Amino acid sequence: MIKMIGKRVRRQTLVFNLLYWMALAMVEQVKDKEIRVNLINALDKMEGEIK
């Protein structure tokens, strides 16, 4: 039972990391500093909720 949960969590974090890096790459394209800061804050909030 615990092993199954561990596998599921690991898979979710892998998917999240992929999405996170894709989002970061998109943030890099954003030239407007304020928008970039808001996006990074939103990502950090999401990361905090998942962990």
Backbone bond lengths (Angstrom), bond angles and torsions (degrees), N, CA, C in turn:
res aa  C-N    CA-C-N  psi(-1)  N-CA   C-N-CA  omega(-1)  CA-C   N-CA-C  phi
1 M - - - 1.471 - - 1.529 110.80 -
2 I 1.324 116.77 -50.68 1.465 120.78 -178.81 1.529 110.45 -65.02
3 K 1.338 116.15 -37.95 1.465 119.53 178.85 1.523 111.23 -60.96
4 M 1.335 116.53 -41.07 1.469 120.73 179.08 1.527 110.33 -60.22
5 I 1.330 115.95 -45.73 1.469 120.77 -179.54 1.528 109.34 -61.93
6 G 1.330 116.40 -43.24 1.461 120.64 179.36 1.519 111.81 -59.03
7 K 1.336 116.08 -43.79 1.465 120.19 178.83 1.519 110.84 -62.97
8 R 1.326 116.19 -43.91 1.462 120.45 -178.54 1.529 110.18 -62.13
9 V 1.329 116.26 -44.92 1.466 120.43 -179.47 1.520 109.94 -62.92
10 R 1.337 116.28 -43.00 1.456 119.51 -178.63 1.531 110.40 -62.01
11 R 1.324 116.13 -41.85 1.465 120.14 179.73 1.527 109.89 -64.23
12 Q 1.335 116.91 -41.60 1.469 120.32 179.39 1.520 111.23 -62.94
13 T 1.332 117.20 -41.97 1.463 119.15 -178.91 1.522 110.16 -67.76
14 L 1.329 116.94 -34.02 1.465 120.35 177.65 1.520 109.98 -63.41
15 V 1.325 115.76 -48.06 1.472 120.48 178.22 1.518 109.79 -61.41
16 F 1.334 116.31 -43.78 1.462 119.88 -179.38 1.518 110.61 -61.43
17 N 1.343 117.31 -42.93 1.460 120.42 -179.93 1.516 110.93 -60.76
18 L 1.333 117.34 -41.13 1.466 120.47 177.33 1.524 110.29 -60.73
19 L 1.337 116.53 -47.54 1.465 120.52 179.65 1.522 110.46 -63.08
20 Y 1.337 115.66 -39.44 1.461 121.22 -178.41 1.523 110.66 -61.74
21 W 1.343 116.04 -46.13 1.466 119.12 -178.78 1.514 111.39 -69.77
22 M 1.340 117.48 -35.32 1.467 120.23 175.36 1.523 109.84 -62.69
23 A 1.326 115.95 -43.25 1.465 120.29 179.59 1.527 110.35 -65.09
24 L 1.332 116.68 -40.72 1.464 119.91 177.80 1.519 110.84 -61.88
25 A 1.325 116.68 -41.31 1.466 120.63 178.19 1.528 109.81 -61.43
26 M 1.337 116.48 -39.67 1.464 120.16 177.67 1.522 110.29 -66.33
27 V 1.333 116.44 -39.64 1.470 120.75 179.27 1.527 109.72 -60.66
28 E 1.337 116.70 -39.22 1.467 120.56 179.54 1.525 111.42 -59.36
29 Q 1.336 116.48 -30.26 1.468 120.62 -179.80 1.528 111.40 -73.47
30 V 1.335 115.23 -21.11 1.464 119.23 -176.93 1.523 109.23 -77.74
31 K 1.323 115.96 123.59 1.467 120.02 -177.46 1.530 111.46 -87.80
32 D 1.336 116.12 -29.56 1.464 120.40 -178.13 1.527 109.95 -70.05
33 K 1.326 115.34 117.12 1.465 121.78 -173.66 1.540 111.88 -59.34
34 E 1.316 117.16 -44.18 1.468 120.60 -175.42 1.525 111.36 -64.18
35 I 1.335 116.48 -43.29 1.465 120.60 178.65 1.526 109.36 -62.32
36 R 1.330 116.16 -42.34 1.467 120.71 -179.40 1.526 110.50 -60.04
37 V 1.319 116.65 -45.92 1.467 121.18 -179.88 1.528 110.39 -61.07
38 N 1.337 116.53 -43.21 1.470 120.45 179.31 1.522 111.09 -62.23
39 L 1.329 117.09 -42.69 1.465 120.79 179.46 1.526 110.86 -63.44
40 I 1.325 116.36 -44.07 1.468 120.16 -178.97 1.530 109.72 -63.63
41 N 1.325 116.92 -41.74 1.468 120.37 178.10 1.522 110.96 -61.61
42 A 1.329 116.70 -41.78 1.463 120.74 179.19 1.525 110.41 -63.22
43 L 1.336 116.43 -41.46 1.465 120.43 179.04 1.524 110.64 -63.69
44 D 1.330 116.52 -43.52 1.460 120.13 179.66 1.525 110.53 -61.90
45 K 1.326 116.65 -39.50 1.462 121.03 179.04 1.529 110.34 -63.27
46 M 1.341 115.69 -44.56 1.464 120.58 177.96 1.521 110.54 -60.45
47 E 1.326 116.05 -44.67 1.455 120.62 -178.40 1.527 109.94 -61.80
48 G 1.318 116.81 -41.87 1.458 121.56 179.70 1.523 111.94 -62.73
49 E 1.338 117.15 -38.23 1.465 120.99 -179.49 1.517 111.29 -69.67
50 I 1.328 117.40 -33.97 1.464 120.38 -176.54 1.525 110.88 -76.47
51 K 1.344 117.55 -35.70 1.469 120.14 -177.32 1.515 111.74 -74.15
